Amino acid sequence: MLTTRLIKSYFLKVFANKKHIDFDIKNTKNVLFLRYDRIGDMIITTPVFRELKQAYPQIKISVLASKTNQEVLINNPYIEKVITNYKNSFFADLPSLINLRRQNFDLCFEFDHSVIPHSIIRLRVIKPKKIISIKKTGRYGINGDDLSLYDIYTEKFEKSHFRDIWLGLLKPLNINSKSNTYDLFLDNIDMDKAQKFVKKYSDKFLIGINLEGAVKGKKIKFHQLCKICKGIYNNDNNIQIIILCSPNNFQRVSKKVQEIGLHYVVMSYKTEKILNVAALISELDLIITPDTSIVHIASTFNKPLVSIHENNRESYELFAPVSELNRTVFSDSKDNISRFSLSLLLRYTFELMSIIKQENYDE
């Protein structure tokens, strides 16, 4: 086992070392971002694109994104090009990686906070002049500092949110960010559809409940949903609850919502893309959701929300909701949200509803 680890560490160290290129990053004209993971990670990163482009309007920004999270960047005015990456299929990616190499990027930002072989392989193929990343935890006994592939490391400060850690990647360019808010750019078609849907409930307090996250174990079960809905209605009957779910589960969830049989609980329309659901969320008064991309979408529009998180405070600090009004219920489990307090969730919901209504009254 030790021999295998030593072999892996040797090849990793050899592969992740490159010759120094004499280039001043202040002369950068084209930039590539590696961000091919989840939707929430991309949303949290959007302030970086904006702050870079506003500081250096002449720089052209490209993003190597995943098939899933690239939808976040639709209509984004700060990005010139989005390239689809397939993390688990290097050979499928090879033609696009070679094409990226031909573009001779001045600078590349890599967002991994540990030593990740698939990122290193892609960086070696793309071959940008300079690479900026955050300080990395090790792998196979090798620290990130041992790898000369990375030209500049920025700090990952403890108890910092990832949006601010990522914005710290711009420090070597002498950029002091003016704002750390997220960006999602909705078109008129999505907004019209959302507004027409909620118009029939215009006299109601609109609560969106998202049932699931991208990771197994982050799910509100139907018996829990029924108790949540009844609990909210018993506190305030002038509500309309709108159920959100992924398009893959739309039929199954619709059937369950019909079986619940509560007149104040309805399904949303089917949202095929992330900006479809973002438009609907932008029109609601309050969101309840497990820890998933919906938290960050709600935060983009500064929507009040109650999130449900596994009992992992370190992860929570990195990905916490940033809406001005937010509360979080923590599960008893470190691995899932199956055992969260329904009574605490309802208490937080009533609390936020009261604050929102008072703010609306004061206006």
ABEGO torsion letter per residue (X at the ends): XAAAAAAAAAAAAAAABBBBBBBBAAABABBBBBBBBBAAAAAAAAAAAAAAAAABAABBBBBBBBAAAAAAABGBAABABBBBBBAABAAAAAAAAAAAAAAGBABBBBABABBBAAAAAAAAAAGBABBBBBBBBBBGGBBAAABAABABBBBBBBGBBAAAAAAAAAAAAGBBBABABBBBBBBAAAAAAAAAAAAAAAABBBBBBBABBABBGBBBBAAAAAAAAAAAAAABABBBBBBBBBAAAAAAAAAAAAAAGBAABBBBBBBABAAAAAAAAAABABBBBBBBAAAAAAAAAGBBBBBBBBBBAAAAAAABBABABBBBBBBABAABAABBBAAAAAAAAAAAAAAAAAAAAAX
